[in-house]
Amino acid sequence: MTECCHDVAIVGAGVSGAAIARLLSRYQLKVALLEKEVDVSFGTSKANSGIIHAGFHHAGSLLKTRLELEGLAQFDQLQRELSFPFRRCGILVVALHPDEMGMVEHLWKQGLANGVSGLELCSRERLLALESKLADDVVGGLYAPNGGIIEPYRFVFSLVENAVLNGVSLRTSFKVVNAIHDGLSWSITSSSGEVLRARYVVNAAGLFADEVSRIFGAEDFTIQGRKGEYFLLDRQAKAHPSRVVFPVPSSISKGMLVIPTVEGTTLIGPTADACPDKEDLATDSTRLERILSSARNLIPSVSERDVITSFAGLRPVYGDDFYIAQSRKAPNLIQVAGIQSPGLTASPAVACMVRDLLVRASLQLTENPAYISHLDPQVRVRDLSLEERQTLAKENPAWAQIVCRCEQISEAEIIEAVRRGHTTLDGVKFYTRAQMGRCQGGFCTSRILKIIMRETGLTAGEITKRGGDSFVLEGLV
């Protein structure tokens, strides 16, 4: 069945697509956000370093640098409006050998040329004063106070929730397999046979932007997958730094980092290895050993005993820069491809650039007078006082039932996640942090399954980890 025509269809509900959808929801437009996965942020956006970069790693001549700097400036306002976890903790680049200081000075000069404020070229003593857990043999480095950390999936969820609140139609499990332009609009067909029409299309399909481009008869380019593997350390880890700690970067990567997550755990990694299979999220023990070794060079107290899980994510690589442009081959199609690091930081500015490209392509914009810019903060038991918990529990006993002991997540929070459409184990995890603690779901998974079943009517055998055929209890009916 084909429905009435949308003004804009956005393919891909990662951070770029979500930011574009939220920005376009400010206008009187009919917008659809199409995602092939069962939930938003389930692609590249769910498995990255969660860093808000500070604008010194890349030359100012690159598009991604300009957008990084523009995006960096928007996060304080975005956080006030959307209430996602975010903190400007600062970034350190640490030199372990005197011959690395040449690159540190290059980054410092590059950052100054890019207009980054507050950049500081640091002595060994200054670095250790900023982060006492660093190795004793550090020789100097760089300090960027404007950098920060964010919970990337909560950021995407918040962008999408606000977009939907303002009228954007979210379509998950909508894998685009065909597209035909009739001279006026696109007819976009999903793998399930659903057809949606739109006058303009934004290709923000991440790792699969090259495939989507070909489906629309647009440019023929290739997105290369680059795998990044990580270790997550327990929130009690002694190695937890106060700032993001970078090594001196190489020609292909910013290196393996030690990152204090905004929720109090510690992330180490990532690797940067070419990966031809865009579905390959396996981790490798040899590469994980490299991560531990590299992290200990920076912070010696990193301990394998603190590791609670490992995971991998794939970055979409297209040359050395972002590819954001109006298609020269397909009518009214905007390409948003190759959005790897610093894509998370740049995402608000990517959205502004795409809006301007749509206007150049003759999309008419009229401000929506009913636009709602704010979301109510997510209530989290772990942030409340005992008195506040008791008050909530009197109104609803589910606030007093702790489902996830490691992260102190209540039954009421799980219910809220499910009612907002997060009906997989990973969806609940990313929305609430349940299953992210020391036991990695050993205590709470069965309880979460029961809540999902009760709230949705799904059977135990129908619930998945992340959609598709990732059934948690395969074979049960």
N, C-alpha and C positions, 0 to 999 in steps of 0.2 A: 504494500500500500504506500503510495506517495502522498506526503502531506504538503500543505501550503508552503510557499517558498520562504526560506530564511534570508536575511540580509547577508550574514556571514556564518560560515561553518569553519570551525577550528579543528584540525585533525591532530590529536595528541593532547592529553591532559597531564603532562608533566609541568615543571615550573614555568616554562615559556608559554605553553598553551594556557595555563591557568592565569598567569599574569595578563595575557592578552584578553582573555575572557572577562576578567574583572574590570579592566580598563574600558573595554567596549560596553560593559553594562552601565556605564555612566551616561550612555546616549540612548536615544529612542530607536533602538535597533532590535531586530529579532535575531538572536545569536544562538548557535548550537555548538556545544563542546563535545567532540567525539573521541572516545577512548577505547582502544581494542581490548584493554584489560578489564577485569571485573571492578576495579576501583581506580581512583586517580592516584598519581605519583608512584604507580607500581613498576615503572620502568627505570630509567636512569636516575630520576629524582629521588628515589627512596634509598639509594645506596651510594651517597657521596660523602665528602668530608664535612659538610655542614659549616663551611667557612665563608664568612663575608670578607672578601679580599680587599686589600687597601690601595691597589692601583699602582704598584711599583714593579711588578714582575714582567710586564710587557711594554714594548715601545709604544709611544703615544700615537704613532702613525697607524696602528691597527684599530679596526672597528671595535674589536672586543675590549680594548683598553678604554676607548671613549665611553662605551656603554657600561663598562665596569665602574668607572668614576661617577657617571650619572646615576647608576643604580645604587651605589654605595651611599650617596647622599640622601636617598629616599627611605632608608630602612627605619629610621627613628619614627617618622610619620606613619609609615605602614604598620609598625608595631603598635603605635598608639591606637590606630584604627582597628586592627584585626587581632590584637592580643596573642600573637604567636610567641613562643619562647625565643628570645634574641638578647644578646649582650655584646657590647663593644669591649672585649677584654684586651685587645691589642695583639699584635703579631710580632714575633721575634724571628730573625734569620740569623742562624748561629754558624760562625766559621770555626772549624776545629783545627785548621792548619793555617799558617801565615800566608801561604800561596792562595788561599781562598778569599783573602781580604780584597783582592782586586775585583772579584765578582761582586762582593758586598758593596764596595764603593760604586761600582757600575749601577747596581740596583738603586742605591741612594740617589745618585745623580739622575737616573732615569725617573725615579719617583718625583724628585723636585721638578724636573722638566715637565712631568705630567700634571703638575699642580697639586700634588698630594701634600697636605698640611701635617705638621707635627713630626715628620720623619726625622729620626735621630741616628747618626752614625755612632756606634757604641764601642767603648773599650771593653776589655775583659771584665774589669771591675764593675762597670755600669751594667753589663749583661747579667752578672751574678746578683747584683742588687735588684734587678727587675725579675729574675727567676733564680732562686737559690738552689733549685734542684738540677740545674744544668751541670754537665761534666766539668771537672776542675780544669781540664786542658783546653777549654774554649779560649780563643784568642781575640775575639771581637765579634761584631755583628751589626744588625740593623733593627731598629724598633719603630713599628708603625702603630701608633695608639688608636687609629680609627678603624682598624680591622676588628672582626668579631666572629661570633659563633651563633648558629641558628639550628633549630630542629627542622630539617628540610621538608619532611613530609607534613608536619604540622603547618608549615608555611603554605604548602600547596593546598592542603585541606581548607585553610582559612581563606585563601584566594578564591577557591571554587565555591565554598559556602557563601561568600559574599556575592559572587557573581550570580549564583542561583537565586539568592535572596532578591536580586535585582532583575530577575527574569530570564537569565540564561538557561537554556535547556541542556542538561547534562545527559549524555547517552553513553553509558559504559557497555562493555561487551559489543562494541560497534567497530568491527574490523573492516576498514574500507578495502573492497576488492575490485570495484569498478567505478568509473566516473565518465559521464558523457555530457558535453556542453551543447546545448541546442541553439546557441546564438544569443540567448537571454540569461540562462542560468545553468548551473551544474546539477545533474542528477547523480547522487552519490549512493552507491549500493553497498550494503554490509554483507558479511559472510553469511548472515542468517536470512538474507533476502529483503531486509528493510531498505527502503529508498527514501532519501532525504534530499530536498532541493535547496540550493543556496546560490545567491548571485555572486558572492565572493567567497574564496576559500583561502585559509591560512594553513600551510603545511608546516606544522610544528611537531612532527612525528619522531623526533629524536633519532635513535639508532636506525629507524626504518624510514627516515625522510627521503632517502634515495628511492626506495621502493614505491612510496606514495607519489613521488614526483613522476615516476614512470607511469603509474596508473592514470594520472591526469594528463599524460601526454606532454609533460613539461620537460625540463632539462634532465639530461642523462648524466648523473654524477654518482660517485661512490662514497658512502659513509663507511669508514673503517672502525671496527670496535677495538677499544683499548681497555683491557681488564685491569681493574684496581682491586687488590685484595687487602683486607683489613683485619686487625684484631680489636676486640672490644674488651676493656678492662673493667673490673668491678669498681663501683663508686668508692670503695674503701682503699683503692690502690695508692700506695705511697708515692707513686710516680706522677700522680695527677698534678699537672702544672697550672699556674694561674693564667698563662697566656698561650696562644698557639705557637708552637715551636717548629720552625722550618729549618732544614739543612740548607746549605748553599745549593741552588738548583743546577740541574744538568741541562743538556741541550734538548732533551725530550720530555723532561718532567720537573716539577717543582720539588721532587724528592719525597722521601718517606718521613712523615711528620709525627709529632706527639700533640694531640689535640684535646683540650679540656672540653667535653661536650657541654652544651648549655644546661643539660639535665644532671650533670655531676659525675658522669662516667668519663672514661678516658679512651680515646680512639687512637690507634697507631697504624700507620700505613699512609697511602696505598702504594702498591706496586704499579707498574705501568708497562704492560706487556700486550703486544698485538694479539688480537683474538678474532679469527675469521668467523667463528660461530657466534652470532649475535644473541643466542639463547644460552650460552655457556656461562654459568655462574658458579662453577665448581671452584673450590679452593685447593691449593697444592701445598703440601707440608714443606717442601723445599723453599718455596717462595715465602711462606709464612715464617720460616726460620730467618730469612733475610730481613724481614720486617722487624723481628725482635732484635736482631743484631744492630740494625740501623738505628732503631729507637734507643737502644742502650748507649750508643755512641753519643747521643744528645743528652739523655737522662738515664744515668746508670741504674737507678732504682727500678726501672721497668722490669717486672718479674713475670715469668710464665705462669706462676701460681695465681696471678690476678686475672688471667684470661678467662672470660666467661663465654665467648663465642668468636667465631671468625665468619666472614662473609665476603662476597665479591660484588662489584658493580661494573658495568660497562659504560665507557664514555664514547660519544659519537664524534669521531675525528674527521674533519674535512680540511685538509691543508693546515695552515697556521692561523687561520682566522675564522670568524663566524661568516656564514653565508646567509645574508638577509637582503632580499631584493624582490622586486616584482618580476615574475616570470616573463621571459621574452617569447616563450612558445605557447603557453597556455593562458587563455583569457582570464583576467581577474583572479589570478593565483599569486599569493605572496609566499616566497620560500623563507623558512626560518630553520636553517640546518647548520650542522657542525657546532652546536651550542655545547661545547665542553667547558672546562674551567676557563674563565670565571663566570660561567653561565648563570649560576645561582645568584651571584652578586649583581650581574647585569640584567636579570630578568625584568625588573620594573622598567628599565630603559629600553630593553628589547620591545616591550609592549608599546611604549610610546613611539618607537620607530615604526612598528608595524601599523599602528593607527595612522601615522602620517603617510605611509605608503598606500594605505587603503584610500585615504582622502585624495592622494594624487591619482589614484585609479578611478576617481569620480564617485566614491562612496560619500553620500551626504550625511553629515553628523549634526544632530540636534540634541542639546543637553536634556537629560531626563530630569524633570523637576522633582520626581519622587525618589531619586537615587539615594540609597542608604549607604553611607561610607563606613559605618562601624559595625562590628560584631560584639556581642556580649562576651566577656571573658569566660573561658571554660573553667567551671568549678572543679577543683582538684582537692580531694581530701588531704593529701600529703602537705598541702600548703596552708591548711586551716589550723586554728587553735582548737584545743579540746572543747572549749565553750562553743565555738562555731560548729564543730562536728556534732555536738549534742543537739544544738538547735535544728540543724538539718535533719538529724535522725528522728526527732520528734515529729517532723512533718512527713518524713518518708524513711522507714526503717532500713531501706536498701543502702542508705548512706553509711550505716553502721556496720554493714557486712563487707569485710575486706576480702576481696577475691584474689588479688595478687599481693602477697605478703612482702615480696622483695621491693616493689615499687609503691606499695600502699595505695592500691587502686580499689575503689569500692564497687559494689554491685551496681549502684546507681550510675556510675561512670561508664560501666560496660553497657548497661541498658541504653544510655544516651548515645553511645557510639553506634550500636546496632540500629536504633531508631533513625539515625542519620544516614543509614544505608551501608554501613561498614559491616557486612555480614560474613566475612571470612576471618580466619584467625589472624592473618597479617593485617587486615584492615583494622580490626580491634586493637592489635598491638601498636600500629603506627598512630592511631587516634588517641589511645590512652596510656601507652607504655606498658600495659600488662603483658607479661611474658618476656620483658626486656631485662629483668634483674638477674641476680646471681644464679638462680635455678633454671633460667631460660624456659619458664613455663611448666616446669615439673610439678609445681603445686597447683597452678591456676588453670591449666588448659582444660581439664575436665569440667571445671566450674564454668568456664567461658562457653564451652560447647553446650552445656545445659541452658545457659541464658540465651544463646543464639537460637536454639531449638524452640524454647518457650516463646521468644519474641517474634520469630519468623514462621514457625510451623514447619521448618525444615527437619528432616530426620537426621540422625547422627551420620548416616552414610552419605547424605547429600552435602554436608558441610565440607568446604575446602580450606586449604591453607591460604591460597592466593588465587583462587579461581581455576578455570579450566579443569584438567583432570587431576589436580593436586588434592584428591580426597584424603581427609584425615583418617577416616576409618573405612578404607576401601573394602567393599564387599558387603557392608551392612546395609540393611534396608530400613 
